[in-house]
Amino acid sequence: MITKFDNSDKMIKRAQEIIPAGCHTYSKGPDQSPLLGPKVISHGKGSHVWDVDGNEYIDWAMGLTAVSLGHAFEPVLSAVREELERGVNFQCPSPIETKLAELFLEAVPSADMVKFAKNGSTVTTAAIKLARAYTGKKMVAYCADHGFFSYDDWYMGTKACNSGVPEEMASLTLSFRYNDIKSVETLFEKYPNQIACVILEPMEFDFPVDNFLHKVKDLCRKNGAVFILDEMITGFKLGFPGAHTLLDIEPDLSTWGKGVANGFSACMLAGKRDIMRLGGIDHDKERVFLISTTHGAETHALAAAIASIKYTRENNTIESDLQKGKRIEVGVKDLIKKFNLEKSIEIKGHPNWLLMLFKDKNGVLSDGYKTLFYQEMIKHGLLFRGTFNQSISHSQEDIQKTFEGLEKSMVVYSKALEEGYEKYLVGEPIKPVFRKFN
Ligand SMILES: Cc1ncc(COP(=O)(O)O)c(C=O)c1O
């Protein structure tokens, strides 16, 4: 049973003294972990990670979904090593940029052009800028049911933690609900000829119903707005190349990142030529200063993207993830039934990205019960943060051990439902990432 986190606690305390939040995405912060849990990870191999106290876990979080094939995955590492030896950053573009662009566009037939960056926020914000330039309109509409699009002002201005963002920025951003076409129609009616683009993930944990995505695209067409699909998480995960092909919907622009390069930093803005070319220097329209970053085409990260895309395609890893996901879904549902937890634990989503939801005995979502479940899973060597992000590296034995840990966690959960999570949870519940104060 894993219960000691002394080194983790010491190291994260030091990190917080010299790094705001002690981490580089708020989702990795200590406030996102149970107190009885690892706050600092030392290393990983395949589907396993080790924390700085030497505790070993089966990793279901996989670097916020970015590690799609496995930690320190050799076919990707050898491509990276080869490129490292040749230098990583030059005065002029390197041939590997065109090589990856060709491979990516061959894999993503909905796009004619692609531009690289280091972070997801960079490419989603670039898509917004391009849409505004292309349409000459200012307003942006995003899907409020989807977790995150960017740490930039156009998005964060609308969130609880909007300090530092002028309200004028937020006033240009609107939101709508997934699978609620009326909420999209209302925006176009209320702001006629003012909306530059609509941005959403093709799906998170709810499948589109009643042709929702196609209806949104039609509204974009009718109202002269750009239709953007954010494939940051779903890309090379729900389907090959992404969820938009799985759901048979073609975006004008799409954004990619996590999962493209197995954890290395390679993100993409892709899309139709007549929009994308505005970011070029070979046309007679007004220029858009699109993505311009010193590190955007770092060669070893592009090599990682090439190796990852090829491995994913050639080994049909998405199909093997699907089979594992189906086994996990059935197994979790069986356990929920066995413990009569139907009202308090739910599993939903596509088998390649399953989400477990944790509720109290009245069926109300609860951070306390969620944190308790994570705490119990950690005790049994399972690093789990609500979603299953299986990869080619996860073995059937990993899944079997996970069922055993899930079962033991459900025993405690069942007792806690009767007696209160406070009796079993050590420390505070995990706090929402978007919050104004601590
Ligand atoms: C759907 C989605 N879009 C965009 C982003 C931003 O990506 P990054 O953290 O690489 O900036 C994220 C990150 O969580 C995301 O989940």
The ligand as an SDF file (V2000), in Angstrom:
LIG
                    3D

 16 16  0  0  0  0  0  0  0  0999 V2000
   -8.8030   20.9290  -25.5970 C   0  0  0  0  0  0  0  0  0  0  0  0
   -7.5810   21.7360  -25.2620 C   0  0  0  0  0  0  0  0  0  0  0  0
   -7.2260   22.7670  -26.0540 N   0  0  0  0  0  0  0  0  0  0  0  0
   -6.1340   23.5080  -25.7980 C   0  0  0  0  0  0  0  0  0  0  0  0
   -5.3370   23.2550  -24.7030 C   0  0  0  0  0  0  0  0  0  0  0  0
   -4.1090   24.0790  -24.4390 C   0  0  0  0  0  0  0  0  0  0  0  0
   -2.9580   23.3090  -24.6370 O   0  0  0  0  0  0  0  0  0  0  0  0
   -1.5570   23.6610  -23.9540 P   0  0  0  0  0  0  0  0  0  0  0  0
   -1.6460   23.3040  -22.5080 O   0  0  0  0  0  0  0  0  0  0  0  0
   -0.5490   22.8450  -24.7100 O   0  0  0  0  0  0  0  0  0  0  0  0
   -1.3280   25.1450  -24.1570 O   0  0  0  0  0  0  0  0  0  0  0  0
   -5.6660   22.1890  -23.8460 C   0  0  0  0  0  0  0  0  0  0  0  0
   -4.8450   21.9080  -22.6460 C   0  0  0  0  0  0  0  0  0  0  0  0
   -5.2920   21.4040  -21.6530 O   0  0  0  0  0  0  0  0  0  0  0  0
   -6.8170   21.4120  -24.1290 C   0  0  0  0  0  0  0  0  0  0  0  0
   -7.1710   20.3810  -23.3390 O   0  0  0  0  0  0  0  0  0  0  0  0
  1  2  1  0
  2  3  1  0
  2 15  2  0
  3  4  2  0
  4  5  1  0
  5  6  1  0
  5 12  2  0
  6  7  1  0
  7  8  1  0
  8  9  2  0
  8 10  1  0
  8 11  1  0
 12 13  1  0
 12 15  1  0
 13 14  2  0
 15 16  1  0
M  END
$$$$
